[in-house]
Amino acid sequence: MSELLVDFITSLDGYASGEGWPGFWGLEGPEYLAWLGEQPKVTHLMGANTYRLMSGFAAGQVPDGQDDFRPEEEASVDELTQAPKVVFSSSLEEPLTWANSTLVRDDAVEAVRAMKASGSGLLSTIGSLSLSRSLLRAGLVDRFRVVMFPVITGATGAERIYDGYPDVALEMTEHRTFDGRIQLVEYKPRVLEHPPLGAPA
């Protein structure tokens, strides 16, 4: 059976990106980049918006506010291009142009449920806030990981991650600091029907 990881890179105030900021908010360091390079192979899950954005980067479209990709960003996009990707969308048309991408038009929750039951290895979301939220609500997420960068993007932040989420209890399974400034936290999530009546155990 496959494991499902929801994986976010955020500012401290919970934004997935910020207008005018480079990838990783320009703050990735050698420890963090080395850790990224050590991660196991995964099948990436995404929605149409993330696919359009990331496939555009793979085709050479540079983010707004930048003249060129930095080497770290190029390496990240190249790794994504080589990895298997499943794209959930009713608006995209086949064939998908980004290498190693499969389009799925079926309900994403039921499709991922079937992928988990019949597969092996690790499935991981990338971006795709609404997809990640739906999978969490459905109780399909085994691991919930957030890497927080030391910036607050109150003026320029885009894509608030946790809006529309249910209440979720989080049991910490891992934590780590990279380069003295980047904080990783990973949890086992449990969706709550209502707030706990007493103090957490």
Disulfide bonds with the S-S distance in Angstrom:
none
